[in-house]
Amino acid sequence: MTQRLHLVFGGELVDPTKNVFKNVEDIQIVGMFPDYASAYDAWKAEAQRTVDNAHMRFYIAHIHRLRDEEAAASSTEELGS
């Protein structure tokens, strides 16, 4: 069975009209989730918790879209080179 992993993360933006974090070291990792529905619930909870700060944004990253697990990877790709 294929997993559809999703990462929920966020932080304070420099400008609420742009997707640029004020300080990358302060990015909050909410968690990794096995499906979109649970990722959405976590995203919504964090967005509602920080609703008073217009510069705070949380995102859902579709980790499963980053690579095709069925395709063979070279040894250097596995090392991140």
Steps between C-alpha positions, in 0.01 A plus 500: 500500500635843407528755777399859430715683753434866577711743702338791685731791580491876535632812655504877489526664160688820413192629318155338510469538121811291431615148593835601651570401860634766736742253661546153353645375829165571667288292262267280699465138392149396601544141383493235230162349421397184312220663302373838389200501733709471817753752364216741426365464855845579645547792259159643590567472874832689467348762270217561745739508796703779337211688336582823688842528331451592133864411427467136608441241229485124503533276196439141397781347296414193295810294579382209287526721191873568546613175346383188330583212734464252214787660302849374573731755661870526441735453794592871489135602505450293815788691662350836403779590255 
